[in-house]
């Protein structure tokens, strides 16, 4: 229970006690944790308080990561039940899968395990997830060699669970992953308390788990606190929790009421209306001491070594590209590829326009949408779908395309976020390929707010070169393959793309309208025409196109 909360990075170290038989350590955190403020009230006393940002705010390499704060209510799934005073839940629109690392070759071993620091730890074999070190323990002679072995107890901040792992299997967390809040939320049931004493019985917790197991979802409603408006992250949210048989369930069953009815050890207080009145209680059988449990799984004992099978295949491919002078190649998107992928539906081709990159009818960018039929709406029997089903399928296609972009962006961020994976592109090869009319692909770094959504490292195609003023560098015109748009960069800032990131085709295509041209007597689009085109080419709904082909073959 006491492993649930703690303050952020500026913590204190814990003294290790060593034993060949086992290890006991005083837990760092009390039930409510210690101060972990959301706002900086001392930055400007006269103005409004400033929110403390995520990331490496002190420049020490240790991150601060905010928790998710629910202001009113949210629909969630239950992750872990520790007691009625600590239930880990997660919102149904969580992004946990985007915060995990499955490309284990991109991980960097953690040099030193420090209490309270954020790391990447093995959640299951082949998957690393964000975690925080709660305890560090050392044991003498726990292996055949008799060497000293160090272990860490980590809390998975997106799963709400803890486990012991060897410190040798921990990895550094990429700074980009520190900008996303904890996906797991700790909540305490409101209006209940132990009927006798100040500790929850094991039976009460068991009954609670049984009740919650009946429901696929729960709805939590945060109870307001008259004295403390949840300005510190260590404060457990006091909530009214209802069990839902489906997301559409308008009412649900009160979990507090159900627990009080089914357990004689639980008292229900109907007079309680303020969250400050709800105490947080420890659970029977859990103390301030946590015993080291040496894990049995092999992947919890040592740092992962990536399989070399794919690397050999990639190496052979790289030799071929190097000999031809082409460099890694991305698959070209044409009508045949779109047709094979099932993108032509209902007699047309649906896209989601990237409006911020629209230049003119001759240059705009859009993301192809793969529309899938909803379950139970198959039209093979000749029944025409209603408009609501069609709209729902198109909305799902837009969401799926955005999710795929986010997934790929996280993959590129995780890989090129490590300096060891960055290599400046060969300028001579780029120039020779362009002279021969061959395509050149690379990686470019992005800045600004949009980079959070589209990725800090993006795949690009170099489509032109110009000698810089100082003659020692080139300017290059690049086209962004997955987010759309063009830019001009110094070639020295562009990186070589790794072949593993050429496996998927461009996700955002450059397009032009066929069969129109500026008004007679003009070679340029008028401001009125451009304004009208941008207004009509909406990006909030799917756009249907008829594809005539690809001009720049």
Order of alpha helices (4+ residues) and beta strands (2+ residues): beta-beta-beta-beta-beta-beta-beta-beta-beta-beta-beta-beta-alpha-beta-beta-beta-alpha-beta-beta-beta-alpha-alpha-beta-beta-beta-alpha-alpha-beta-alpha-beta-beta-beta-beta-beta-alpha-beta
